[in-house]
Amino acid sequence: MILQSKNQFIFCTWMGYENRQIRDELQANVPAKVTIDNYTQFAPLVAVYVLDACQMTPRCTLGQQLAVTAVSVAIQETVVTTLKTTTHIQRPDHSAHNSFPSGHTTMAFVGAELLSQEYAGSCPWIAILGYVVAAATGFLRMYNNRHWLTDVVAGAGLGILNVRLAYWLCAYVRKKHSTHPHRCA
Protein backbone atom coordinates (compact mmCIF):
# COMPACT_ATOMS: atom_id res chain seq x y z
CA MET A 1 0.00 0.00 0.00
CA ILE A 2 1.34 3.42 -0.95
CA LEU A 3 0.66 6.13 1.60
CA GLN A 4 0.67 9.67 0.31
CA SER A 5 0.61 11.60 3.56
CA LYS A 6 1.19 11.43 7.28
CA ASN A 7 -2.61 11.52 7.82
CA GLN A 8 -3.05 8.39 5.70
CA PHE A 9 -0.38 6.63 7.76
CA ILE A 10 -2.10 7.62 11.00
CA PHE A 11 -5.48 6.45 9.70
CA CYS A 12 -4.07 3.10 8.52
CA THR A 13 -2.30 2.57 11.85
CA TRP A 14 -5.46 3.46 13.77
CA MET A 15 -7.63 1.21 11.57
CA GLY A 16 -5.22 -1.70 12.00
CA TYR A 17 -5.32 -1.20 15.76
CA GLU A 18 -9.15 -1.13 15.73
CA ASN A 19 -9.29 -4.28 13.57
CA ARG A 20 -7.08 -6.14 16.06
CA GLN A 21 -9.03 -4.84 19.08
CA ILE A 22 -12.34 -6.00 17.63
CA ARG A 23 -10.87 -9.38 16.68
CA ASP A 24 -9.43 -9.85 20.17
CA GLU A 25 -12.76 -8.98 21.81
CA LEU A 26 -14.68 -11.36 19.58
CA GLN A 27 -12.18 -14.17 20.12
CA ALA A 28 -11.92 -13.77 23.91
CA ASN A 29 -14.71 -16.21 24.78
CA VAL A 30 -15.55 -18.08 21.59
CA PRO A 31 -16.86 -21.53 22.52
CA ALA A 32 -17.03 -22.80 18.92
CA LYS A 33 -17.10 -21.61 15.34
CA VAL A 34 -20.47 -21.12 13.68
CA THR A 35 -20.77 -22.11 10.02
CA ILE A 36 -24.23 -20.74 9.28
CA ASP A 37 -22.62 -17.72 7.55
CA ASN A 38 -21.82 -20.04 4.65
CA TYR A 39 -25.59 -20.20 4.06
CA THR A 40 -26.87 -16.83 5.29
CA GLN A 41 -24.80 -15.13 2.61
CA PHE A 42 -27.37 -16.40 0.08
CA ALA A 43 -30.55 -15.96 2.17
CA PRO A 44 -31.49 -12.42 1.05
CA LEU A 45 -30.98 -13.32 -2.61
CA VAL A 46 -33.05 -16.49 -2.28
CA ALA A 47 -35.74 -14.44 -0.49
CA VAL A 48 -36.20 -12.29 -3.62
CA TYR A 49 -37.27 -15.30 -5.63
CA VAL A 50 -39.24 -16.95 -2.80
CA LEU A 51 -41.28 -13.76 -2.48
CA ASP A 52 -41.85 -13.79 -6.24
CA ALA A 53 -43.11 -17.37 -5.95
CA CYS A 54 -45.41 -16.26 -3.10
CA GLN A 55 -46.92 -13.73 -5.53
CA MET A 56 -45.75 -10.59 -3.78
CA THR A 57 -45.53 -7.64 -6.15
CA PRO A 58 -41.91 -6.80 -6.99
CA ARG A 59 -40.62 -3.70 -8.71
CA CYS A 60 -39.41 -5.58 -11.79
CA THR A 61 -40.46 -8.59 -13.83
CA LEU A 62 -38.84 -11.95 -13.15
CA GLY A 63 -36.74 -11.66 -16.31
CA GLN A 64 -35.49 -8.24 -15.28
CA GLN A 65 -34.71 -9.52 -11.78
CA LEU A 66 -32.72 -12.40 -13.24
CA ALA A 67 -30.77 -10.01 -15.49
CA VAL A 68 -29.98 -7.65 -12.60
CA THR A 69 -28.99 -10.61 -10.39
CA ALA A 70 -26.69 -12.02 -13.08
CA VAL A 71 -25.01 -8.66 -13.67
CA SER A 72 -24.71 -7.99 -9.92
CA VAL A 73 -23.14 -11.36 -9.19
CA ALA A 74 -20.77 -11.03 -12.17
CA ILE A 75 -19.63 -7.62 -10.94
CA GLN A 76 -19.35 -8.95 -7.38
CA GLU A 77 -17.21 -11.94 -8.36
CA THR A 78 -14.95 -9.84 -10.59
CA VAL A 79 -14.39 -7.05 -8.07
CA VAL A 80 -13.99 -9.29 -5.00
CA THR A 81 -11.63 -11.71 -6.74
CA THR A 82 -9.53 -8.86 -8.14
CA LEU A 83 -9.28 -7.12 -4.77
CA LYS A 84 -8.49 -10.34 -2.90
CA THR A 85 -5.65 -11.20 -5.28
CA THR A 86 -4.18 -7.70 -5.45
CA THR A 87 -4.37 -6.55 -1.82
CA HIS A 88 -2.90 -9.69 -0.18
CA ILE A 89 -4.35 -8.81 3.25
CA GLN A 90 -3.77 -11.58 5.78
CA ARG A 91 -6.85 -13.08 7.41
CA PRO A 92 -7.16 -12.67 11.20
CA ASP A 93 -6.69 -16.43 11.65
CA HIS A 94 -3.51 -16.30 9.52
CA SER A 95 -4.91 -18.95 7.13
CA ALA A 96 -4.41 -17.00 3.89
CA HIS A 97 -3.64 -13.61 2.36
CA ASN A 98 -7.03 -13.03 0.73
CA SER A 99 -9.01 -11.32 3.47
CA PHE A 100 -10.03 -8.07 1.78
CA PRO A 101 -12.94 -7.73 1.08
CA SER A 102 -15.28 -10.30 2.61
CA GLY A 103 -16.90 -12.21 -0.25
CA HIS A 104 -19.57 -13.68 2.03
CA THR A 105 -20.54 -10.21 3.20
CA THR A 106 -20.52 -8.82 -0.33
CA MET A 107 -22.83 -11.60 -1.52
CA ALA A 108 -25.15 -11.11 1.45
CA PHE A 109 -25.43 -7.38 0.73
CA VAL A 110 -25.98 -8.02 -2.98
CA GLY A 111 -29.03 -10.04 -1.95
CA ALA A 112 -30.14 -7.51 0.65
CA GLU A 113 -29.93 -4.62 -1.80
CA LEU A 114 -31.82 -6.62 -4.46
CA LEU A 115 -34.46 -7.41 -1.86
CA SER A 116 -34.64 -3.74 -0.92
CA GLN A 117 -34.85 -2.55 -4.52
CA GLU A 118 -37.61 -5.03 -5.34
CA TYR A 119 -39.76 -4.93 -2.19
CA ALA A 120 -38.99 -1.87 -0.05
CA GLY A 121 -41.77 0.06 -1.77
CA SER A 122 -44.42 -2.52 -0.97
CA CYS A 123 -43.06 -3.86 2.34
CA PRO A 124 -40.17 -2.02 3.99
CA TRP A 125 -39.83 -4.70 6.70
CA ILE A 126 -38.71 -7.20 4.09
CA ALA A 127 -35.86 -4.89 3.08
CA ILE A 128 -34.89 -4.31 6.70
CA LEU A 129 -34.87 -8.05 7.39
CA GLY A 130 -32.60 -8.58 4.37
CA TYR A 131 -30.10 -6.05 5.72
CA VAL A 132 -30.26 -7.62 9.20
CA VAL A 133 -29.37 -11.03 7.73
CA ALA A 134 -26.59 -9.48 5.63
CA ALA A 135 -25.17 -7.63 8.65
CA ALA A 136 -25.34 -10.84 10.71
CA THR A 137 -23.38 -12.61 7.98
CA GLY A 138 -20.67 -9.96 8.21
CA PHE A 139 -20.62 -10.20 12.00
CA LEU A 140 -20.28 -13.98 11.84
CA ARG A 141 -17.33 -13.64 9.45
CA MET A 142 -15.57 -11.61 12.15
CA TYR A 143 -16.80 -13.90 14.96
CA ASN A 144 -15.37 -16.89 13.10
CA ASN A 145 -12.04 -15.04 12.85
CA ARG A 146 -12.11 -15.09 9.05
CA HIS A 147 -12.33 -11.34 8.42
CA TRP A 148 -11.42 -7.96 9.83
CA LEU A 149 -14.00 -5.22 10.37
CA THR A 150 -12.61 -3.34 7.36
CA ASP A 151 -13.15 -6.43 5.15
CA VAL A 152 -16.78 -6.66 6.23
CA VAL A 153 -17.52 -2.94 5.84
CA ALA A 154 -15.94 -2.91 2.38
CA GLY A 155 -17.91 -6.03 1.43
CA ALA A 156 -21.17 -4.40 2.49
CA GLY A 157 -20.47 -1.28 0.48
CA LEU A 158 -19.39 -3.25 -2.57
CA GLY A 159 -22.52 -5.41 -2.45
CA ILE A 160 -24.82 -2.39 -2.40
CA LEU A 161 -22.88 -0.56 -5.11
CA ASN A 162 -22.79 -3.65 -7.34
CA VAL A 163 -26.58 -3.92 -7.33
CA ARG A 164 -27.12 -0.23 -7.97
CA LEU A 165 -24.69 -0.37 -10.87
CA ALA A 166 -26.43 -3.48 -12.23
CA TYR A 167 -29.86 -1.79 -12.13
CA TRP A 168 -28.42 1.22 -13.92
CA LEU A 169 -26.71 -0.93 -16.58
CA CYS A 170 -29.78 -3.07 -17.17
CA ALA A 171 -32.04 0.00 -17.45
CA TYR A 172 -29.57 1.60 -19.86
CA VAL A 173 -29.46 -1.51 -22.08
CA ARG A 174 -33.27 -1.85 -22.06
CA LYS A 175 -33.69 1.80 -22.93
CA LYS A 176 -31.21 1.53 -25.82
CA HIS A 177 -32.75 -1.64 -27.28
CA SER A 178 -36.46 -1.25 -26.65
CA THR A 179 -39.29 0.92 -27.87
CA HIS A 180 -41.95 -0.10 -25.33
CA PRO A 181 -42.03 0.86 -21.67
CA HIS A 182 -40.88 -1.41 -18.88
CA ARG A 183 -42.06 -1.67 -15.32
CA CYS A 184 -38.53 -1.62 -13.91
CA ALA A 185 -36.50 1.58 -14.20
Secondary structure as GFF3:
##gff-version 3
##sequence-region A 1 185
A	DSSP	alpha_helix	6	27	.	.	.	ID=ss1
A	DSSP	alpha_helix	37	40	.	.	.	ID=ss2
A	DSSP	alpha_helix	43	53	.	.	.	ID=ss3
A	DSSP	alpha_helix	62	87	.	.	.	ID=ss4
A	DSSP	alpha_helix	103	119	.	.	.	ID=ss5
A	DSSP	alpha_helix	124	143	.	.	.	ID=ss6
A	DSSP	alpha_helix	149	177	.	.	.	ID=ss7
###
